[in-house]
Amino acid sequence: MAVVNPTDTGRPPARAATVNIAGTAWPVYKLEALAAAAAVALLIALITGSAQAAVLAAATAAALRWLFALVRA
């Protein structure tokens, strides 16, 4: 009996670019999400003076960057 695996395309899976930090490979998109979140948090905190707004905006920016990387991969 033959088994067919339709998800096996014969191509190796695409690997995300990584950066070695303290012996651990971090995908670049995660570091970009952290940097975007920090920048947005600082900017919103300086503009509005509200920590709540800054944290909410930063979390949104990080989540969007992370999701775009997952969709693109």
C-alpha positions as CSV (number, residue, x, y, z in Angstrom):
1,M,0.0,0.0,0.0
2,A,1.4,3.4,-1.0
3,V,1.1,6.5,1.1
4,V,0.9,9.9,-0.5
5,N,2.0,12.9,1.4
6,P,0.7,16.0,-0.5
7,T,2.5,18.4,1.7
8,D,5.9,17.0,0.7
9,T,7.0,19.2,-2.2
10,G,10.6,18.1,-2.3
11,R,11.8,21.6,-1.5
12,P,13.6,22.3,1.7
13,P,11.6,24.6,4.1
14,A,12.5,28.3,4.0
15,R,14.6,29.2,6.9
16,A,14.3,32.6,8.5
17,A,17.5,34.7,9.0
18,T,18.8,34.4,12.5
19,V,21.1,36.3,14.8
20,N,23.1,34.6,17.5
21,I,22.5,36.2,20.9
22,A,24.2,34.6,23.9
23,G,24.3,31.2,22.1
24,T,20.7,31.3,21.0
25,A,19.5,31.8,17.4
26,W,16.9,34.6,17.3
27,P,14.9,35.1,14.1
28,V,15.6,38.6,12.8
29,Y,11.8,39.4,12.6
30,K,11.5,39.0,16.3
31,L,14.3,41.5,16.9
32,E,12.7,43.9,14.4
33,A,9.4,43.5,16.3
34,L,11.1,44.4,19.6
35,A,12.9,47.4,18.1
36,A,9.7,48.6,16.5
37,A,7.8,48.2,19.8
38,A,10.5,50.2,21.7
39,A,10.5,53.0,19.1
40,V,6.7,53.3,19.1
41,A,6.5,53.2,22.9
42,L,9.1,56.0,23.2
43,L,7.5,58.1,20.5
44,I,3.9,57.7,21.9
45,A,5.0,58.3,25.5
46,L,6.8,61.5,24.4
47,I,3.9,62.8,22.4
48,T,1.0,61.9,24.7
49,G,2.6,61.5,28.1
50,S,0.5,58.4,28.6
51,A,2.1,55.1,29.5
52,Q,-1.1,53.2,28.8
53,A,-1.3,54.5,25.3
54,A,2.4,53.9,24.7
55,V,2.2,50.3,25.8
56,L,-0.9,49.6,23.8
57,A,0.6,51.1,20.6
58,A,3.9,49.3,21.1
59,A,2.2,46.0,21.6
60,T,0.2,46.6,18.4
61,A,3.3,47.5,16.4
62,A,5.2,44.4,17.7
63,A,2.2,42.1,17.0
64,L,1.7,43.5,13.5
65,R,5.4,43.1,12.6
66,W,5.4,39.5,13.9
67,L,2.3,38.6,12.0
68,F,3.6,40.1,8.7
69,A,6.7,38.0,9.1
70,L,4.7,34.8,9.6
71,V,2.4,35.5,6.6
72,R,5.4,36.3,4.4
73,A,7.3,33.1,5.3
